């Protein structure tokens, strides 16, 4: 027995709806198609006539109009529609600005402009969630500051080497000459604290690169509506 969904006109309508639904995010497209199928099943009897099918389909409207009403992306659409055709420019701008601010830390004015602009674009992102934004602001927003502090600290924690200088003393020659003690720093090898600082520096570098890669990957997903 043929059901309403098996009717050729209904099948053609559902095929066109499926093609148009590609302009929606996958979950929303599936939900829309499911709703239309349920509506057609309820509105049409089993083995409906052609006139009954046409009447129901006319009331539903064109599939393209349904998808547009659900927020579908129209190629070349204007700014009035919730379209993502402009691409992830906010995310790209945020990453370029924050990384640029870190690389140009020695130019205070340029650094400040890039840093503020990057944080603003980070907050306005439609592809990153709150956790992504907070993590990106903390790691990328700090830029090279942790590198500079940790690297500077690593050199100041070098062990101090002291050497004594003086002639050998003969017990039969009376008082010994004074002993001169000379101390030098920075060439005594790595201390435990020095190694910890370097480990933290490398760890931060890994976290920085991982955060950058994570945000780039997440920026490629569809924007949140």
C-alpha positions as CSV (number, residue, x, y, z in Angstrom):
1,X,0.0,0.0,0.0
2,X,1.3,3.4,-1.0
3,X,1.7,5.9,1.8
4,X,1.5,9.7,1.5
5,X,5.3,9.9,1.5
6,X,5.5,7.5,-1.5
7,X,3.5,9.8,-3.8
8,X,5.7,11.1,-6.7
9,X,4.9,14.7,-6.0
10,X,5.8,14.3,-2.3
11,X,9.0,12.5,-3.1
12,X,10.0,15.3,-5.5
13,X,9.1,17.9,-2.8
14,X,11.2,16.1,-0.2
15,X,14.1,15.7,-2.6
16,X,14.1,19.5,-3.2
17,X,13.9,20.1,0.5
18,X,16.8,17.8,1.1
19,X,18.9,19.7,-1.4
20,X,18.0,23.1,0.0
21,X,18.6,21.9,3.6
22,X,22.3,21.7,2.7
23,X,22.4,25.4,3.4
24,X,21.6,24.8,7.1
25,X,23.8,23.3,9.8
26,X,23.4,19.5,9.7
27,X,21.3,19.2,12.9
28,X,18.9,22.0,11.9
29,X,18.6,20.6,8.4
30,X,17.7,17.1,9.7
31,X,15.2,18.6,12.1
32,X,13.4,20.6,9.4
33,X,13.1,17.6,7.1
34,X,11.8,15.5,9.9
35,X,9.1,18.1,10.8
36,X,8.0,18.4,7.1
37,X,7.7,14.6,6.8
38,X,5.7,14.4,10.0
39,X,3.4,17.2,8.8
40,X,2.9,15.5,5.4
41,X,2.1,12.2,7.1
42,X,-0.5,13.8,9.3
43,X,-2.0,16.1,6.6
44,X,-2.4,13.5,3.9
45,X,-4.3,10.3,3.9
46,X,-2.9,7.0,2.7
47,X,-3.0,6.8,-1.1
48,X,-3.8,10.5,-1.5
49,X,-5.1,12.0,-4.8
50,X,-2.9,14.4,-6.8
51,X,-5.2,17.3,-5.9
52,X,-4.9,16.6,-2.2
53,X,-1.1,16.4,-2.5
54,X,-0.8,19.6,-4.4
55,X,-3.1,21.4,-2.0
56,X,-1.0,20.4,1.0
57,X,2.3,21.2,-0.7
58,X,1.1,24.6,-1.9
59,X,0.2,25.4,1.8
60,X,3.7,24.4,2.9
61,X,5.4,26.6,0.3
62,X,8.5,26.3,-1.7
63,X,11.4,24.3,0.0
64,X,13.8,27.1,-0.6
65,X,11.5,29.5,1.3
66,X,11.2,27.1,4.2
67,X,15.0,26.8,4.4
68,X,15.4,30.6,4.2
69,X,12.9,31.0,7.0
70,X,14.9,28.5,9.1
71,X,18.1,30.7,8.7
72,X,19.6,29.0,5.6
73,X,22.7,30.6,4.1
74,X,22.2,32.1,0.7
75,X,25.3,32.4,-1.5
76,X,26.1,36.1,-2.0
77,X,23.4,37.0,0.6
78,X,23.3,40.5,2.1
79,X,24.0,41.4,5.7
80,X,20.4,41.2,6.6
81,X,20.4,37.4,6.7
82,X,22.2,35.4,9.3
83,X,24.7,34.2,6.8
84,X,28.2,32.9,7.3
85,X,29.3,33.6,3.8
86,X,31.8,36.2,4.9
87,X,33.9,33.5,6.5
88,X,35.7,33.4,9.8
89,X,37.2,36.9,9.5
90,X,36.7,37.6,13.2
91,X,38.6,34.5,14.3
92,X,41.4,35.1,11.7
93,X,41.7,38.7,12.8
94,X,41.9,37.8,16.5
95,X,44.6,35.2,16.0
96,X,46.7,37.5,13.6
97,X,46.3,40.4,16.0
98,X,47.2,38.5,19.2
99,X,50.2,36.7,17.6
100,X,51.3,39.9,16.0
101,X,51.1,41.8,19.3
102,X,53.4,39.1,20.8
103,X,55.9,39.3,18.0
104,X,56.0,43.1,18.0
105,X,56.2,43.5,21.8
106,X,59.2,45.9,21.3
107,X,56.8,48.4,19.6
108,X,54.6,49.5,22.5
109,X,52.0,51.5,20.5
110,X,51.6,48.9,17.7
111,X,51.6,46.1,20.3
112,X,48.8,47.8,22.3
113,X,46.6,48.4,19.2
114,X,47.0,44.8,18.0
115,X,46.4,43.4,21.5
116,X,43.2,45.3,22.1
117,X,41.9,44.7,18.6
118,X,42.7,41.0,19.0
119,X,40.8,40.7,22.3
120,X,37.8,42.5,20.9
121,X,37.6,40.2,17.9
122,X,38.1,37.2,20.2
123,X,35.1,38.2,22.2
124,X,33.0,38.8,19.1
125,X,33.8,35.4,17.6
126,X,30.8,33.3,16.6
127,X,32.8,30.1,16.2
128,X,34.5,29.9,19.6
129,X,32.7,29.1,22.7
130,X,33.2,30.8,26.1
131,X,35.9,28.3,27.2
132,X,37.8,28.9,23.9
133,X,37.7,32.6,24.3
134,X,38.9,32.6,27.9
135,X,41.7,30.2,27.2
136,X,42.7,32.1,24.1
137,X,42.7,35.4,26.0
138,X,44.8,34.0,28.8
139,X,47.4,32.2,26.7
140,X,47.6,34.2,23.5
141,X,46.8,37.5,25.3
142,X,49.9,37.1,27.5
143,X,52.0,36.8,24.4
144,X,55.8,36.7,25.0
145,X,55.6,38.0,28.5
146,X,55.9,34.6,30.2
147,X,58.8,33.7,27.8
148,X,60.7,36.9,28.7
149,X,60.1,36.5,32.5
150,X,61.0,32.8,32.6
151,X,64.0,33.2,30.3
152,X,65.3,36.1,32.4
153,X,64.7,34.1,35.6
154,X,66.6,31.1,34.2
155,X,69.8,33.2,33.7
156,X,69.6,34.8,37.2
157,X,69.4,31.4,38.9
158,X,72.8,30.2,37.6
159,X,75.0,28.9,40.4
160,X,77.7,31.0,41.8
161,X,81.3,29.6,41.7
162,X,83.8,30.6,44.3
163,X,87.6,29.9,44.0
164,X,90.3,30.4,46.6
165,X,93.7,31.6,45.6
166,X,96.8,31.5,47.8
167,X,100.3,30.0,48.1
168,X,100.8,26.7,49.8
169,X,101.9,27.1,53.4
170,X,105.1,25.5,54.8
171,X,104.7,24.8,58.6
172,X,108.3,25.9,59.1
173,X,107.9,29.3,57.5
174,X,105.6,31.0,60.0
175,X,102.3,32.6,59.1
176,X,100.5,31.8,55.9
177,X,99.8,34.5,53.2
178,X,96.2,35.7,52.9
179,X,93.8,33.7,50.8
180,X,92.0,35.5,48.1
181,X,88.4,34.2,47.3
182,X,87.0,35.1,43.9
183,X,83.3,34.4,43.1
184,X,81.8,34.4,39.6
185,X,78.3,33.8,38.6
186,X,76.5,32.5,35.5
187,X,79.0,29.8,34.5
188,X,78.5,27.2,37.2
189,X,76.0,25.0,35.3
190,X,72.3,24.4,35.8
191,X,70.8,24.4,39.3
192,X,67.6,22.5,40.2
193,X,65.7,25.9,40.2
194,X,67.3,26.7,36.8
195,X,66.0,23.4,35.3
196,X,62.5,24.0,36.7
197,X,62.4,27.4,35.1
198,X,63.5,26.1,31.7
199,X,60.9,23.3,32.0
200,X,58.2,25.9,32.6
201,X,59.4,27.9,29.6
202,X,59.2,24.9,27.3
203,X,55.8,23.9,28.7
204,X,54.4,27.4,28.1
205,X,55.7,27.2,24.5
206,X,53.9,23.9,23.9
207,X,50.7,25.2,25.4
208,X,50.9,28.4,23.3
209,X,51.3,26.4,20.1
210,X,48.6,23.9,21.1
211,X,46.2,26.7,21.9
212,X,46.8,28.4,18.6
213,X,46.3,25.2,16.6
214,X,43.1,24.4,18.6
215,X,41.6,27.8,17.9
216,X,42.5,27.6,14.2
217,X,40.8,24.2,14.0
218,X,37.7,25.3,15.8
219,X,37.5,28.5,13.7
220,X,36.8,26.2,10.6
221,X,33.5,24.9,12.0
222,X,30.2,26.7,11.2
223,X,29.3,29.8,13.2
224,X,26.9,29.5,16.1
225,X,23.5,31.0,15.3
